[in-house]
Structure formats: C-alpha cells, structure tokens
Amino acid sequence: MTPALNSVIVVDDEPSIRSAVEQWLSLSGFTVQLFSRAEDCLAALPAHFPGVILSDVRMPGMGGLELLAQLQGRDPDLPVILLTGHGDVPMAVQAMRAGAYDFLEKPFSPEDLLGSIGRALEKRQLVLENMRLHQRVDLKDRLDASLLGVSPGMVQLRRQVLDLAQLPVNVLIRGETGSGKERVARCLHDFGPRADQQFVALNCAAIPEQLFEAELFGHESGAFTGAQGKRIGKLEYADGGTLFLDEVESLPLAQQAKLLRVLQEQKLERLGSNKSISVDLRIIAATKPDLLDEARAGRFREDLAYRLTVAPLRLPPLRDRREDIPLLFAHFARECAQRLGRKAPPTSAGQLANLLTHDWPGNVRELINAAERHALGLGDIEALPVSGGLSLAAQQEAFEAQCLRAALARHQGDIKAVLNELQLPRRTLNEKMQRHGLQRDAFIKDERA
C-alpha cells in the first residue's frame, strides 16, 4: 500500500494567513509549501503532485478561481480547497461545481482546516494508487509482448524485470549466448524512469584492449597519438540513462578499477583531462560465466563484481522452457513473413515434435534463424538434431501443453469451445491446465482500445 500522503501547498497573498496555516499544518505532521502568488505555484507544481492545494480566492494577479481552472486542465483529480471571505460564498459554491474539493470561509478553525485537508488527502491517495495500478497493468501488457513466453521461468523473469526496472540499482544479467540478455537489458531501461534517456550498449569483448579506455571514458584532443578532436566516451554519453555492458567478463582489469571508481563517485575524467565530470547513469551488465568465479580465478575484480551484482537476473536457456518454443517459433516466422509480404507456412505435427526435441544450443537466436528460414521456405526442421536426453514422456508433455495452449488461444479462453474441440471432460481439462501452468485469463482477448 502507498504510504499516507501529507503534502499541502498553500497559496495566499496575506503573510499572516500563510504563517498561521503553516504553523497549524506543520504541528500536525504535514509537509507545507507556501506561495504568495498563484503563478509561482503553477510554475513549481510537479506532475501528479501527491497532496492537496489550499488557495485563497481573491489575490492580486491570478486569483483562486483561475488557479482552479488551470489545475483542472492539468490534473482534474487534484483536490483544491478554496479559502473565501464572507461575501465570496456564492462564488465558492460555483467553484465547487467547477471542480473544487471544498471551501472554507474565513476565519476558519484549525479543526475545520485539518478535517477538510485530511479528507482531501484520503481521496488523493486513492486516485494516485489507482493510477499506479493502471500504469503497472499497462507496463505488464507491454512487457508480455516484449519478453514472450508462458513458461514459469519467463513469468518469473517478467515479474523481476517489472520490479527492477523501477529501482535505481545496477543489474547483472547472466545467461547463455543467444538467450536474450540485451533484450532484457533494454526492457529494464524502457520500463523504468530513465526510458526517455539514452540506452547505450557496449560489447566489452569486441573492443581491443588498447582502445578500451578511450571508448569508455572518452578523450581530449591530443590525449594520445591519433586522438584528433574531443570524443565523448560511452559512460558520459549514457549520462541520465543506462549503460549496458555486454560480456562484462571481458573488461580489462585496468579498466575495471576505473569503472569501479566511476560507480562509487559518479564522476569520470576523459583521457588527457584533469577535469572531473559528474555522471548519473545506471549500469546493466551481462555475462555468461559467474563473475564471482571469475574473481576467484583472478580474472575479475571481486569488489566490482559485488558492485555490479546488486540485483542479479538469471535467464533460463531455451531447452529449460520448451513449452515456449512453439509460441516463439510461430511468432518469429510470422514476423518474417509479414516483412516479406507473404504468409508463413504452417508447422506440421512432425516439425513441431522436432522443434520440441532439439536442444537449441544457440537459444532464442538460433530459434529466430530457424523460424525465418521456415518462413522463407528454406528451412528443414526435420533435419534438426534431437536431444538424446529428452524422454518420450517429456516430449508428450510438451506436445500436450502446446495443443492446449493453441486451442485456448484460438478460442480466446472460451473453455466450452476448447472442451468441444479437444473432446475432453471438464475435470480432465482443468487438471491438464493446472499441470501445465495455463490460466484461462491469459487467453481472453483484451477489449481495451
């Protein structure tokens, strides 16, 4: 639950009123901001202000009614309490019809003021909580479309990504080649508060060691032979946003110490310069091996490993989430076919069996290649080598899960239609759906526009 709100903005041109109200509210535990002019309040007001506006009606320049109209245009749910003189009561009643939360006639008692503000804050808290819930649902829907899969591992991964995206912590993603580490890093950036800033990706294994420092920190003109002109490094370029360090285990030891200092001090120096530059960035790193194992072997700094591993994420290999293979294959084949303006060929039961029994050492990247070749009519799914370690029972389970999922998707969660198509008793279908982790709600078409 969101913590109770306690912020109040007071707008009144009379210093004595501002002082008295501030004293009453501060003694009652409220955080108070004072403004003598409505224009100043509007200029300083943040979006989705977590509190209440308390404003006099009659003020030089912009009055309380005009302020109310401006606030209504920005945020119709923001509670505004108007302070009125005796002759302004009819005007205040009219203002309440226009959207004011309440009005208090001067002189008012502290008890009346606190009661009105308390009720307004309760309303504001409910509005903001509802807004956050809707935003989270929207983010979840978008994330489901970015990180595809219905396996328990992918459901858990999406939940972790959604939570970590909002937190100002460094994340270390560990996974095999082709498992989607950069896609996950991009989601952590896109679904967080830095989404409108730079996402800068750097593959640490692709840069020669002698060029690494200049690439990461930048350089001034003439800093070394061939350094013509000033160059902004990746760390500085990512200021305000996210720096993604792929294959971070390949980072040279000398640069590890300098990167650690940047993370600790939030400052860097370009090559050839003595000037410190402040940076505000989030680091998302990706690795195949365990960084702490690398540290024990002397190939990686232990202190940097701990600094990067504030929040670890482990990506499951494709062979450990075989129930996602048909969904992913169909998605990527359809994507490729649409780009080419053609229809993706169907996948036969035999081809599906081969997809489910192949080990996919290249993970999702290999699957994308196979799906695109299939869409082009060039693939030979039957020729894929199958895993020797997958039992017949496991293959049957995977195939059954795919059949259930396909039927639920075709009928958009209509259980009666699925029962008729698959010719199953209701109890049997329920047991199978529970065993395969299938929820009817996940297949109901979302009618929201």
RARA-V98967 format. One record per residue. SS is DSSP state (H for helix, E for strand, C for the rest). PSI is psi in radians with two decimals (* if undefined). OMEGA is omega in radians with two decimals (999 if undefined). Layout:
SS:PSI:OMEGA, SS:PSI:OMEGA
This chain:
C:2.49:3.12, C:2.40:3.08, C:2.65:-3.12, C:2.46:3.13, C:2.61:-3.13, C:0.36:-3.07, E:2.33:3.12, E:2.30:3.01, E:2.24:-3.13, E:2.19:3.13, E:1.94:-3.14, C:2.40:-3.10, C:-0.15:3.13, C:2.04:-3.12, H:-0.63:-3.11, H:-0.68:3.11, H:-0.81:3.14, H:-0.77:-3.10, H:-0.77:-3.12, H:-0.78:-3.12, H:-0.72:3.12, H:-0.74:-3.13, H:-0.82:3.14, H:-0.82:-3.07, H:-0.71:-3.14, H:-0.72:3.12, H:-0.40:3.12, C:0.10:3.05, C:0.22:3.14, C:2.64:2.99, E:2.16:-2.97, E:2.36:2.96, E:2.36:-3.08, E:2.42:3.05, E:2.43:3.08, C:-0.25:-3.11, C:2.42:3.12, H:-0.61:-3.13, H:-0.69:3.13, H:-0.64:3.10, H:-0.81:-3.14, H:-0.69:-3.10, H:-0.56:-3.05, H:-0.17:-3.02, C:2.16:3.09, C:2.83:3.06, C:2.48:3.13, C:0.84:3.14, C:2.20:-3.06, C:1.05:-3.12, E:-2.63:-3.01, E:2.57:3.04, E:2.25:3.08, E:2.01:-2.99, E:2.44:2.98, E:2.68:3.12, C:-0.87:-3.06, C:1.98:3.11, C:2.66:3.04, C:2.59:-3.11, C:-2.26:3.14, C:2.17:3.11, C:3.11:-3.09, H:-0.59:-3.14, H:-0.69:3.09, H:-0.65:3.07, H:-0.78:3.10, H:-0.80:-3.13, H:-0.71:3.12, H:-0.75:-3.14, H:-0.67:3.09, H:-0.64:3.11, H:-0.56:-3.14, H:-0.83:-3.03, C:1.61:-3.06, C:-0.34:-3.10, C:0.01:3.14, C:2.11:-3.12, C:2.26:3.10, E:2.14:3.09, E:2.19:-3.09, E:2.46:3.08, E:2.18:-3.01, E:2.65:2.93, C:3.02:-3.04, H:-0.70:-3.09, H:-0.06:-3.08, H:0.08:-3.07, H:-0.82:3.10, H:-0.66:3.11, H:-0.67:-3.13, H:-0.68:3.09, H:-0.73:3.09, H:-0.68:3.13, H:-0.65:3.12, H:-0.62:3.06, H:-0.48:3.13, C:-0.05:3.05, C:-0.06:3.09, C:2.56:-3.12, C:-0.72:-3.07, E:2.93:2.97, E:2.60:3.12, E:2.27:3.14, E:2.28:3.09, C:2.50:-0.13, C:2.50:-3.13, C:2.73:-3.12, C:2.71:3.07, H:-0.62:-3.12, H:-0.74:3.11, H:-0.73:3.14, H:-0.86:-3.10, H:-0.65:3.13, H:-0.79:-3.14, H:-0.77:-3.14, H:-0.70:3.13, H:-0.76:3.12, H:-0.67:3.14, H:-0.68:3.13, H:-0.63:3.08, H:-0.76:3.11, H:-0.76:-3.12, H:-0.68:-3.14, H:-0.74:3.12, H:-0.71:-3.14, H:-0.82:-3.11, H:-0.65:3.11, H:-0.73:3.10, H:-0.68:3.11, H:-0.75:3.13, H:-0.69:3.14, H:-0.75:3.12, H:-0.71:3.12, H:-0.70:-3.14, H:-0.70:3.09, H:-0.75:3.12, H:-0.78:3.11, H:-0.72:-3.14, H:-0.74:3.12, H:-0.76:3.14, H:-0.66:-3.14, H:-0.66:3.09, H:-0.59:3.14, H:-0.31:-3.13, H:-0.68:3.13, C:1.58:-3.02, C:2.56:3.05, C:2.53:3.13, C:0.03:3.14, C:2.70:3.12, H:-0.64:3.14, H:-0.70:-3.14, H:-0.61:3.07, H:-0.78:3.12, H:-0.71:-3.13, H:-0.79:3.13, H:-0.68:3.11, H:-0.74:3.12, H:-0.75:-3.13, H:-0.76:-3.12, H:-0.69:3.13, H:-0.83:-3.07, H:-0.48:-3.12, H:-0.53:-3.08, C:-0.19:-3.02, C:2.47:-3.14, C:1.04:-3.12, C:2.65:3.05, C:2.53:-3.09, E:2.39:3.03, E:2.09:3.13, E:2.20:3.12, E:2.27:-3.13, C:2.85:-3.13, C:2.91:3.08, C:2.30:3.08, C:0.13:-3.08, C:-0.08:3.05, C:0.53:-3.09, H:-0.73:-3.14, H:-0.61:3.09, H:-0.75:3.12, H:-0.74:3.11, H:-0.73:3.14, H:-0.67:3.11, H:-0.69:3.09, H:-0.61:3.10, H:-0.86:-3.01, H:-0.46:-3.09, C:0.29:3.13, C:-3.13:-3.08, C:-0.20:3.13, C:0.22:-3.00, C:-0.51:-3.11, C:0.10:3.10, C:-3.10:-3.05, C:2.43:2.88, E:1.96:-3.04, E:2.10:-3.12, E:2.39:3.13, E:2.11:3.08, E:1.91:-3.04, H:-0.41:-3.12, H:-0.19:-3.03, H:0.02:-3.07, C:2.22:3.08, C:2.49:-3.03, H:-0.65:-3.09, H:-0.28:3.14, H:-0.05:-2.96, H:-0.77:-3.08, H:-0.77:3.13, H:-0.64:-3.14, H:-0.68:-3.06, H:-0.74:-3.02, H:-0.26:-3.08, E:3.11:-3.13, E:2.79:3.02, C:2.84:3.10, C:2.27:3.11, C:0.19:-3.12, C:-0.51:3.08, C:2.96:-3.11, C:2.16:3.14, C:-0.09:3.14, C:1.51:-3.12, C:1.97:-3.14, C:2.86:3.11, C:2.50:3.10, E:2.28:3.09, E:2.20:3.13, C:2.97:-3.09, H:-0.68:-3.13, H:-0.79:-3.13, H:-0.65:-3.13, H:-0.52:-3.12, C:0.10:-3.10, C:2.22:-3.11, C:-0.28:-3.08, C:-2.36:-3.03, E:2.36:3.01, E:2.12:3.12, E:2.03:3.13, E:1.72:3.13, E:2.56:-3.09, C:0.89:-3.06, H:-0.35:3.10, H:-0.29:3.13, H:-0.01:-3.14, C:2.19:-3.13, C:2.54:-3.08, H:-0.69:-3.12, H:-0.64:-3.13, H:-0.41:3.09, H:-0.74:3.14, H:-0.71:-3.13, H:-0.65:3.09, H:-0.70:3.11, H:-0.73:3.14, H:-0.70:3.11, H:-0.74:-3.13, H:-0.61:-3.11, H:-0.71:-3.01, H:-0.22:-3.08, C:0.63:3.11, E:2.68:3.10, E:2.88:3.03, C:2.29:3.05, C:2.68:3.04, E:2.31:3.13, C:0.17:-3.13, C:2.61:3.05, C:0.07:-3.09, C:2.25:3.09, C:2.39:3.14, E:2.16:3.13, E:2.40:3.09, C:2.53:3.08, C:1.79:-3.11, C:2.80:3.06, E:2.38:3.10, E:2.19:2.94, E:2.10:-3.12, E:2.70:3.11, E:2.51:-3.10, E:2.66:3.01, C:-0.91:3.14, C:2.95:3.05, C:2.13:-3.09, H:-0.57:3.12, H:-0.58:3.01, H:-0.70:3.09, H:-0.66:3.12, H:-0.73:3.12, H:-0.49:3.11, C:-0.01:3.10, C:0.20:-3.10, C:-0.11:-3.12, C:2.50:-3.13, C:2.25:-3.10, H:-0.70:-3.11, H:-0.63:3.09, H:-0.66:3.11, H:-0.77:3.12, H:-0.65:-3.13, H:-0.65:-3.13, H:-0.46:-3.02, C:0.73:3.06, C:-0.75:3.14, E:1.74:-3.13, E:2.52:3.05, E:2.27:3.12, E:2.13:3.14, C:2.23:3.13, C:2.42:3.04, C:2.77:-3.06, H:-0.59:-3.12, H:-0.33:3.12, H:0.03:3.07, C:0.98:-3.05, H:-0.46:3.14, H:-0.29:3.12, H:-0.24:-3.00, H:-0.87:-3.14, H:-0.72:3.13, H:-0.82:-3.13, H:-0.75:-3.12, H:-0.81:3.13, H:-0.70:-3.12, H:-0.85:-3.09, H:-0.58:3.07, H:-0.73:3.13, H:-0.73:3.10, H:-0.81:-3.12, H:-0.78:-3.13, H:-0.70:3.14, H:-0.66:3.10, H:-0.57:-3.10, C:-0.02:3.13, C:0.59:3.13, C:3.03:-3.13, C:2.35:3.13, C:2.35:3.11, C:2.64:3.13, C:2.83:3.09, C:2.13:-3.10, C:2.91:3.12, H:-0.68:3.12, H:-0.71:3.11, H:-0.71:3.12, H:-0.71:3.11, H:-0.71:3.12, H:-0.70:3.09, H:-0.68:-3.09, H:-0.41:-3.08, H:-0.10:3.06, C:2.55:-3.05, C:-0.30:3.12, C:1.10:3.11, C:-0.46:3.09, C:0.10:3.07, H:-2.49:-3.02, H:-0.60:3.13, H:-0.73:3.11, H:-0.67:3.13, H:-0.72:3.12, H:-0.75:3.13, H:-0.77:3.13, H:-0.70:-3.14, H:-0.71:3.14, H:-0.68:3.08, H:-0.64:3.10, H:-0.75:3.13, H:-0.54:3.13, C:-0.09:-3.09, C:0.31:-3.10, C:-0.20:-3.03, C:2.69:3.05, C:1.41:-3.05, H:-0.58:-3.12, H:-0.36:-3.12, H:-0.08:3.12, C:2.31:3.08, C:2.40:-3.11, C:2.69:-3.13, C:2.37:3.09, C:-0.16:-3.05, C:0.06:-3.10, C:2.04:-3.07, C:2.85:3.08, H:-0.71:-3.14, H:-0.72:3.14, H:-0.70:3.11, H:-0.71:3.12, H:-0.71:3.12, H:-0.80:-3.12, H:-0.72:-3.13, H:-0.73:3.13, H:-0.76:3.13, H:-0.72:3.14, H:-0.71:3.11, H:-0.77:3.12, H:-0.76:-3.11, H:-0.74:-3.13, H:-0.72:-3.14, H:-0.74:3.11, H:-0.69:3.13, H:-0.75:-3.13, H:-0.69:-3.06, C:0.18:3.06, C:0.79:3.06, C:0.12:3.12, C:1.75:-3.03, H:-0.69:-3.13, H:-0.74:3.13, H:-0.64:3.11, H:-0.73:3.11, H:-0.75:-3.14, H:-0.74:-3.11, H:-0.80:-3.06, H:-0.13:3.11, C:0.97:-3.13, C:2.57:2.97, C:2.67:-3.10, H:-0.74:-3.10, H:-0.70:3.14, H:-0.76:3.12, H:-0.75:3.13, H:-0.75:-3.13, H:-0.74:-3.12, H:-0.72:3.11, H:-0.72:3.13, H:-0.71:-3.12, H:-0.61:-3.11, C:0.09:3.10, C:0.57:-3.11, C:2.24:3.11, C:2.27:-3.13, H:-0.71:-3.08, H:-0.51:-3.10, H:-0.26:-3.07, H:-0.06:3.11, C:2.24:-3.11, C:2.29:3.11, C:2.05:-3.07, C:-0.03:3.14, C:2.35:-3.11, C:*:999
